[in-house]
Amino acid sequence: KQNISAIAKFLNRHRSTILREIKRFKTIDEYSAYK
């Protein structure tokens, strides 16, 4: 998926925050849909 690169950049900026979100959302796909 092309969104992976964008997500990777976002992960680098807000890694700790993303970890919390990933715990909420079982999959990256759900997170992408949420975003």
C-alpha positions, 0 to 999 in steps of 0.5 A: 500500500502506498500509505505505508511510506506516509505512515512511516514518516508519521511513526517517526514523528509520533512514535510513542503516540502511535503505539498507543493508537495501535493498541486501540486499533488492532490493525494498521488498516483500521488506523488508516481508516480512522485517520 
